[in-house]
Structures are given as structure tokens and as C-alpha cells.
Amino acid sequence: MTTPSRPDVIVVGSGSGGGVVASRLSEDPALRVLLLEAGPDFPDLGSVPDAVLHCRLGSGVNELDWDYLDRGARSALPRGRLVGGSSSVNSTFALRGQPEDYDAWAALGAPSWTWDECLPYFRKLETDEDYGVRAYHGSSGPIHVRRHPLDDFQQAVLEACLEAGHPRLDDLNEPGGIGAGPLPRNLDAEDRRQSVLITYLAQARQRPNLEILGGALVDTLLITAGRATGVRLASGEEIVGGRVVLAAGAYNSPQLLQRSGIGPREFLAAAGIDVVQELPGVGRHLLDHASTLVALDTGRKAPSGFIPIGPSCKLRTRGGLAVDDVKFTFVFGELFAMPGLSGLYVEVSNCTSEGEVRVRSREPEAEPHIAHRFFSDPADLDRALGGTLAAIEVARVMADSMRCEQLLPDAQIARDPEAVRQHILDFHATDYHPCGTCKMGAESDPLAVVDDHCRLRGIDNLYIADASVMPTVPRCNINVPTMMVGERVADYVRAEL
Ligand SMILES: Cc1cc2nc3c(=O)[nH]c(=O)nc-3n(C[C@H](O)[C@H](O)[C@H](O)COP(=O)(O)OP(=O)(O)OC[C@H]3O[C@@H](n4cnc5c(N)ncnc54)[C@H](O)[C@@H]3O)c2cc1C
């Protein structure tokens, strides 16, 4: 493929955010859109690897990963490196969070992001196969969402949740809903993972005005007189375009900005990079959900093939909370990415601990320094403890009614909340939801990197459209919210062209 001579819009990164932006912008035949992706492209369905097309037990996609580590925590940080980005490798939990999450973004200086203003975009992106007729769901969007009927064992797990006192919730995406029910997953009727690769981009790539270039690692942005004018690839090639939308994800977007001289002065100085635009928030405010586990011996062999996940239970760990602050989910055969392990996967839903992403070197292939600092806010550990104790309660019911044996934490530890706290510190990891490193916010917020329309502060013609713009982490797995961000940024860019 030859790159178009001067695209109107260059999108960097083809994941949940960037893939949606490129797809929606290319609906306008008058616009020439170039989508650049560091990893490989799989242009037709037949060429998509099985591990990308499906979400099966043991079907890791290690060869399509950025291989990042949180070195301080000695913890792997998987990220998809291929067209579709992390949407092509994720576990297909299709959740939206609560209205409060988006109203909080608006209150924090991004006034257009109230729940009422985000909801039309959540509806636009999905076809909910079960509840599409409900006013808050969509029935004609590119991403198909389904809840698998629970098998006998999963049904018994759900009953254990109800016996432990959690209400039944058939649709975990119901606004304000709390309780236990089947997990909505972005899978079609053939159980194909509804990645951006096989949905939005499979349709959009037929259009002559969209070019998708795989294997194109972007080194830096080209900035002239305070305007983004294009990008420089790691190969040295320069591509000039009208506007640039950065969507390289919550680790790579801040790293790419910093490599381009945009970021906190001290981060740039430490890597020997000249300052083009000082922006103290770039790479700071790294958020995620912390996750931990209650592992069980279910006495059953894990089924081969498709990974059964769910039911899930959203709960409040203390009185006085308007909505949930923890969720746990039954995972069969691949709990904590450990082959053969089953049990309850506990995720703290509104984590407030903050880490950072710093460029280490000018080299485009160099890994950034990533430090999540889980539980640096002690409130997160309290939330994790409340959620783990609630999961242990469900495990106790399962031990009685289903003859499941609790493995981790063992029965003795499980009786002592202080010992459970230590279990969480020993067994916690990323929930794969990094965000917040280029957050939206008001001009008065010195750490805000983009404005309400996701335009970079201080540089014209440059937008960000990925999970990095989220000012707080929503109470859910964030693939669907990131696609919602992509939908909205596409509208903002189109309105300004
Ligand atoms: C293993 C795993 C399981 C997950 N499970 C779930 C789940 O079940 N449900 C859920 O909701 N979420 C899940 N997530 C999280 C979710 O997929 C991500 O939050 C979401 O995809 C983030 O979207 P993004 O656009 O910010 O980044 P990404 O989707 O990661 O996209 C960034 C893209 O930019 C490309 N890129 C980066 N740097 C450059 C560069 N310099 N030049 C060119 N291209 C570049 C990357 O290769 C990538 O394609 C999971 C994630 C992982 C990794």
C-alpha cells in the first residue's frame, strides 16, 4: 500500500478508541483517513488467528503483545499489538459502569460527558441481543453483546450469591443496578470476539477513503509552530496530514507525547528530550482496577475450548454508597491467567490509587517505565478487603452446597480479615484497565491534558481518543467505555473539520 499523500486525519493506534474513530470518520466519503498501527493487520476474516477470533481457554496471544511490565510490582501488563489493539485480545466482559461514573467526569471539568450525553453513544455502538428493546440499550450497533445461558454449575454459583444475600440482577448493564447475574459479553452468535478488528474496521476497510497501515510504529508527532502537522514513523518516513488523533492507549499515548517533547519537564529532562510543550499531566494519574482472587477446587474438569465466565456480582462493600464499589466474577479454568485454576475474580471497581508512565528513552521501541502503585491509596485496600470477604462468603455457601473446596486464601486465613488483607497484598494484579494518563479536565486543572472535546492543551490539530483521557476509572471493564470515547471523539473531530 502507498500512504495517501495528505490524509485529512491521521489516527495513531487502531484499538478500541482509534479503530472506532477511523471507522466513523471514514463514513464521510469526502474525508481521507489514514489509520496507523504498530502491530500486524489481518485484512480478511480468514487471516485472523483463532486466538484473536475466539476467546478460548489457553489461547494466549503473547506474540501479539507489547510485553510491558510493572517492574516494581514484578507484574505483566498485557496490551494487544495488532489491528484492533487490546479489543482483539480481551476477555469480552461487555460492561458500561454506572451513570455516576460519567457524571463524575462532567463534575471534574469535562461538562459534556454526563451520563445523559454518553448514553446515546453507548446505544449506538452495540446490538444487545437480549435487551436491545430496552430504552438504555442499542439494537443496531456494530458490537454484538450476549449473555450465555448459565450451565448447571454457573446456575449453582448464582444461587450461592443469592443465598449470601445479593439481589438478582438479570442485566448487569441496567443503570443503577446492583446484584448478581449472567455476564454480558461482546460475542456474536458464533462466539466470535467482537473486536474492533472484525466489527467496525471489517466494514470500514471496504471504503476507498480509509487506509489501514499495519506494521507502522509511530515514533513522534510532527509539531510546527504549535500545530500538529503529522507523524514520523520509526522507519524515518514522515507523513503529513490535516489533523492527528492519538489513540495508542494509556501506556503508549503518554509515552509518544513525551517522546515528542510534550509532557512534564522533569520526565523529558531525565530522558534527554527537549521540551516542545510543557504539560505536567502527561503520564501522571495512571489508574486501573486492582484485582485479586478466591481460588476454588470445583471438583470439575475445566471444559475444553470456550472460557465460561460468570455469573458476576456487583456490590457495595459498606453502607452509605450510592452504587457498587466491587465486582466479583466466577471464572472457570483460567483464573488470574493461570491455566486450570477456577474461582472468584475480585475487581475493585472505583480505584483511586495513582501511578505513572514515563518515557525511558528516545528510542521508539523502548518500553516506558510503568508504575501502577496499587493500594497507594489505602481506601482501595479496604474496598478489596470488603469485596474479597464477600466473595469468601459466597465460596462458603458453594463449599456447603456444591462441595467446592476453598484453595486460596485457605479456610484458616479466610476466617481472619487481617490475614485476608495480606492475601490481597500477596495476590493482586492489573485488571488490564489502565487509563487516566492524559486526562480530560478544566483549564484550571494543571494536570488536565485534553479539554472536554479531547483536544490537547497547547497544541492545535491534535486530539486523543483512547482510555488515557478518562479522568476516573469507570466501575466496569473499560473496553466498551473506550469505544464510547472513540465514538464521541469522531463526532468532535468531524464537527471541526
Ligand atoms: C488481556 C486483556 C483482557 C482484557 N479484558 C477485558 C474485558 O474482558 N472487558 C473489557 O471491557 N476490557 C478488557 N480489557 C481492556 C480493554 O481491552 C482496553 O481497556 C481497551 O481495549 C483500551 O483501548 P485503547 O484504545 O485505549 O487501547 P488499545 O486497544 O490497547 O489500542 C492501542 C493501539 O495503539 C497501538 N499503538 C501503540 N503505540 C503505537 C505507536 N507508537 N504507533 C502505532 N501504533 C501504536 C497498539 O498496538 C494498539 O493497537 C482487557 C485488556 C487485555 C489486555
Ligand as a Chemical Component Dictionary entry (heavy atoms), coordinates in Angstrom:
data_LIG
# 
_chem_comp.id                   LIG 
_chem_comp.type                 NON-POLYMER 
_chem_comp.pdbx_formal_charge   0 
_chem_comp.three_letter_code    LIG 
# 
loop_
_chem_comp_atom.comp_id 
_chem_comp_atom.atom_id 
_chem_comp_atom.alt_atom_id 
_chem_comp_atom.type_symbol 
_chem_comp_atom.charge 
_chem_comp_atom.model_Cartn_x 
_chem_comp_atom.model_Cartn_y 
_chem_comp_atom.model_Cartn_z 
_chem_comp_atom.pdbx_ordinal 
LIG C1  C1  C 0 -5.717  -9.447 28.249 1  
LIG C2  C2  C 0 -6.742  -8.351 28.336 2  
LIG C3  C3  C 0 -8.041  -8.659 28.751 3  
LIG C4  C4  C 0 -8.988  -7.639 28.841 4  
LIG N1  N1  N 0 -10.283 -7.975 29.119 5  
LIG C5  C5  C 0 -11.243 -7.019 29.033 6  
LIG C6  C6  C 0 -12.622 -7.370 29.111 7  
LIG O1  O1  O 0 -12.979 -8.533 29.242 8  
LIG N2  N2  N 0 -13.532 -6.373 29.029 9  
LIG C7  C7  C 0 -13.172 -5.068 28.891 10 
LIG O2  O2  O 0 -14.054 -4.207 28.876 11 
LIG N3  N3  N 0 -11.875 -4.713 28.785 12 
LIG C8  C8  C 0 -10.925 -5.660 28.812 13 
LIG N4  N4  N 0 -9.616  -5.321 28.626 14 
LIG C9  C9  C 0 -9.280  -3.889 28.480 15 
LIG C10 C10 C 0 -9.686  -3.267 27.161 16 
LIG O3  O3  O 0 -9.490  -4.148 26.095 17 
LIG C11 C11 C 0 -8.865  -1.980 26.991 18 
LIG O4  O4  O 0 -9.126  -1.147 28.099 19 
LIG C12 C12 C 0 -9.200  -1.199 25.728 20 
LIG O5  O5  O 0 -9.051  -2.032 24.614 21 
LIG C13 C13 C 0 -8.262  0.007  25.633 22 
LIG O6  O6  O 0 -8.457  0.660  24.407 23 
LIG P1  P1  P 0 -7.409  1.746  23.890 24 
LIG O7  O7  O 0 -7.902  2.243  22.594 25 
LIG O8  O8  O 0 -7.156  2.702  24.984 26 
LIG O9  O9  O 0 -6.045  0.945  23.714 27 
LIG P2  P2  P 0 -5.726  -0.316 22.826 28 
LIG O10 O10 O 0 -6.977  -1.050 22.463 29 
LIG O11 O11 O 0 -4.677  -1.086 23.533 30 
LIG O12 O12 O 0 -5.178  0.299  21.460 31 
LIG C14 C14 C 0 -3.954  0.952  21.333 32 
LIG C15 C15 C 0 -3.417  0.617  19.948 33 
LIG O13 O13 O 0 -2.357  1.505  19.622 34 
LIG C16 C16 C 0 -1.295  0.761  19.032 35 
LIG N5  N5  N 0 -0.068  1.540  19.251 36 
LIG C17 C17 C 0 0.523   1.795  20.440 37 
LIG N6  N6  N 0 1.634   2.549  20.256 38 
LIG C18 C18 C 0 1.728   2.785  18.923 39 
LIG C19 C19 C 0 2.652   3.503  18.122 40 
LIG N7  N7  N 0 3.705   4.134  18.657 41 
LIG N8  N8  N 0 2.468   3.518  16.776 42 
LIG C20 C20 C 0 1.395   2.887  16.221 43 
LIG N9  N9  N 0 0.501   2.183  16.945 44 
LIG C21 C21 C 0 0.650   2.137  18.280 45 
LIG C22 C22 C 0 -1.348  -0.562 19.779 46 
LIG O14 O14 O 0 -0.649  -1.584 19.111 47 
LIG C23 C23 C 0 -2.846  -0.796 19.863 48 
LIG O15 O15 O 0 -3.330  -1.429 18.717 49 
LIG C24 C24 C 0 -8.634  -6.296 28.532 50 
LIG C25 C25 C 0 -7.338  -5.997 28.109 51 
LIG C26 C26 C 0 -6.404  -7.006 27.999 52 
LIG C27 C27 C 0 -5.022  -6.666 27.515 53 
# 
loop_
_chem_comp_bond.comp_id 
_chem_comp_bond.atom_id_1 
_chem_comp_bond.atom_id_2 
_chem_comp_bond.value_order 
_chem_comp_bond.pdbx_ordinal 
LIG C1  C2  SING 1  
LIG C2  C3  SING 2  
LIG C2  C26 DOUB 3  
LIG C3  C4  DOUB 4  
LIG C4  N1  SING 5  
LIG C4  C24 SING 6  
LIG N1  C5  DOUB 7  
LIG C5  C6  SING 8  
LIG C5  C8  SING 9  
LIG C6  O1  DOUB 10 
LIG C6  N2  SING 11 
LIG N2  C7  SING 12 
LIG C7  O2  DOUB 13 
LIG C7  N3  SING 14 
LIG N3  C8  DOUB 15 
LIG C8  N4  SING 16 
LIG N4  C9  SING 17 
LIG N4  C24 SING 18 
LIG C9  C10 SING 19 
LIG C10 O3  SING 20 
LIG C10 C11 SING 21 
LIG C11 O4  SING 22 
LIG C11 C12 SING 23 
LIG C12 O5  SING 24 
LIG C12 C13 SING 25 
LIG C13 O6  SING 26 
LIG O6  P1  SING 27 
LIG P1  O7  DOUB 28 
LIG P1  O8  SING 29 
LIG P1  O9  SING 30 
LIG O9  P2  SING 31 
LIG P2  O10 DOUB 32 
LIG P2  O11 SING 33 
LIG P2  O12 SING 34 
LIG O12 C14 SING 35 
LIG C14 C15 SING 36 
LIG C15 O13 SING 37 
LIG C15 C23 SING 38 
LIG O13 C16 SING 39 
LIG C16 N5  SING 40 
LIG C16 C22 SING 41 
LIG N5  C17 SING 42 
LIG N5  C21 SING 43 
LIG C17 N6  DOUB 44 
LIG N6  C18 SING 45 
LIG C18 C19 SING 46 
LIG C18 C21 DOUB 47 
LIG C19 N7  SING 48 
LIG C19 N8  DOUB 49 
LIG N8  C20 SING 50 
LIG C20 N9  DOUB 51 
LIG N9  C21 SING 52 
LIG C22 O14 SING 53 
LIG C22 C23 SING 54 
LIG C23 O15 SING 55 
LIG C24 C25 DOUB 56 
LIG C25 C26 SING 57 
LIG C26 C27 SING 58 
# 
